[in-house]
Structures are given as C-alpha cells and as structure tokens.
Amino acid sequence: MQRKSLEGMQCAIARSLERVGEWWSMLILRDAFYGLTRFDEFQQSLGIAPNMLSRRLSGLVESGLLVRRPYQDRPVRYEYVLTPAGEDFRPVLIALLAWGNRHFAPEGVSTQLTDVHTGRDVEPVMVDAHTGEPLSRGRHVLQAGPAANERMRARIELSRQRRERRGDDK
C-alpha cells in the first residue's frame, strides 16, 4: 500500500517527516554521523537489503541531506556525505537518543553523549538561542507564522484555548 505524501501539508514537522520519517533513513543519518560514508559500510552496519538501502540513500540525496560523490574511478564507486542540511539534523538525533535512553532502555544506556573535554555525560536540552533559556511548556508555545493558512491558524488557536483552560500559560 502506498502511503500518503506529507509534502503538501503546511507543517514543518510533516515536511521533515516526509524526508526522514522512515526508520531506515534516520538510521542511515545516524551512521553518517558516526562517519560511515560507503554503501557497503551502511549495509554492514544496518543489515539492510541492498535495494532498500539504495532507495533510502537516493531519497536522502534527493532531499538534500546527503551528497553522493565518487571516491573511485574504476569501477566508479560513490560515497555519501552529509550536507549542511544533513548536519543540521544532528540535534534531532541527539534529542531522540536522550529520549530513548530515558524511556526505552530497560537494560541500561548503550550510547550516550559525552563531553570530550571533561569526560562527563551530557544531558541535552533545547534552549532559546536568543536568551539561552531552556524551552519549557509554560513559557514557549507554538504560534502561527506569517505563511500559516487558515487550517494551521485554527489548529494553533484550538491549542491556545486548551492551554488557557488548563492554565498551562501561567
């Protein structure tokens, strides 16, 4: 069954999921952050079928998250390297790692973020780049942007009304 495309939705989350929402894509990006670049490296790391890996790599290249470039002439072989947009996905993977460690690692943490200078474990948080304040539900809310259509404005207004009823804005 063909899934519905999220590309036309006026939502940055939906549009992002259109590019990386399939789990193989996120795992390929994870491995690219670990430094893997070659088809056989990804295949060995993930245990993914070659045809599936080829489709996912092509999709990530088409979405602008990876660039495909030759590293050998005879025969021609390619490597897949993160683009600036792909590099910008790193905080998303780190947030997903921290969330997974907190909620879905009953056997204990298998991968953690560590400060290379101090050797200490890091607990990532999202902060406002302007103030340095950690993002919090009570202080930071989603608002309709200048390009928001009526459906998006209605969704955000409903969210505002529900927050107000619950007293979340205080």
N, C-alpha and C positions, 0 to 999 in steps of 0.2 A: 504494500500500500504506500502510495506517495504521500509524504507529509506536506502540510500546508507551508508555504513560504511566509516568513515573518518580515521579509524585506519591506513590504509596503506599509507596515504598521508605524505609526508616529510615536515611537518609543525607543529610546536609546538602548534599553535592555533587550527588547525584542530584536532590534537590528544587530546588536552584538551577538546574541544567541544564534542568529542566522549564520554567523561566521565561525563561531567557536562552540556552539551548544552541543555538538555531538561529542561523546566522550573521547573517541579516538583523537579528535582534533586537539582537545585540551591536553591529552597525554603526549601527543607529538610536541606541542608547545612546551610542556614541562621538560621533555627530553632535550629539546633545543636549548632551553635554559641551562641544562646540565652540560651542554657543549656538544651534543650529538649533531651531526650535520648530514651524514650519508644515509642513503636508503637502507643499506644492509645494517647499519647501526640501529636505526629506528626499528627495523623489522626484528632484529635480535632482542632488543630491549623490550618491545611490546608483545612479541609473539603474534603479530597481526598478519593476516593473509596479504600477499603482495598486491593483489588487485585492490583491496580495501585501502592499504597504505598509499598506493599510487593515487587513488581518488582523493583521499584526505589531504595528501601533500599538494595536489593540484588545486584543491579548494582553498587551502591556506595561502598558496601563491596568488591565486585569483583574488582573494580577499585582501591582499596586500600585507599579510602578516609574516610571510616568508618570501625570500627571493631565491630563485633557482639559478645557480651559476655553475659552469663547467669547471671541474678540477682535473680532468684528464682528457687527452685528445684521442687516443687510440686504445680501445674504443672510447667514445665520448661518454663520460660519466659526470653526474651532477651532484652538487651538494646543496643543501637547503639551509639558508642562514636567516636569522631573524632580521626583519626590517625595523625601523624606528617604531612603527605601529605595533609590531610584534613585541618589541622590547617593553613598550608601554603596558603590555598585558601582564608583566611580572607581578605587580602589586595584587592583581586579581588572583593569580595562582597562590601567592603568599597568604592572602586572606582565606582562600579555600583550604590551604594546608592547615592554618591555625584553627579554623572552624572544624575541620575534620579531626584534628588532634583532640580538640575539646569534647567532641560529641560522638565520634565514631571510631575510637581506637581503644577498645576494651583491653587489648593485650599490652597497651602502652604505646608511647610515641616512637615511631620508627624513623621519622625525618623531622628535623626541627631547624628553625632559623637561629643562627648563632652569630654574634658579633666577632669578627676576626681579630679585632684589637684587644678585646677583653676576654674572649672565650666564653662569655656568658650567653645563655639562651635569651632570645628576644621574643617579646610578646607584641606582635604588630597591632597597631591601632590606626584608624583613619583620622586624620586631622584636617582642619581647615588651613589651607596653605597661607591664607592672609593673616590669621590670628594665632595659629598653632594650637588652637583649642581642639580637643578630641571631639569627633562628631558624636552627638547624643540625640536620642529620640525627642526629648523635650525641647531642645534648643534648635535643632536643624530639621527642617521639613522640606518636602518636595513642593515646588511651585510651578505653575505653568510658565513656560518660556515664551519668548516673543513669537515663535513659529507654531505654538500649540494650536491644534484645531479644536473645534467645539467638543468632540468626544474626549480629548485629553483634558480640556478645561473642566468638563463635567466630572471626570474621574477624580481629579485633584480637589475639586470643590467638595465632593462627597467625602473624601478623605479628611479634609479640613473640618467638615461638620461632625464627623465621627470623633475626631481628636477632641474637638470642643466639648462634645457630650461626655467624653470620658475624662476630661480635664487634663489631657496629656500636654497641653501647651503651657502649663504652669511650672 
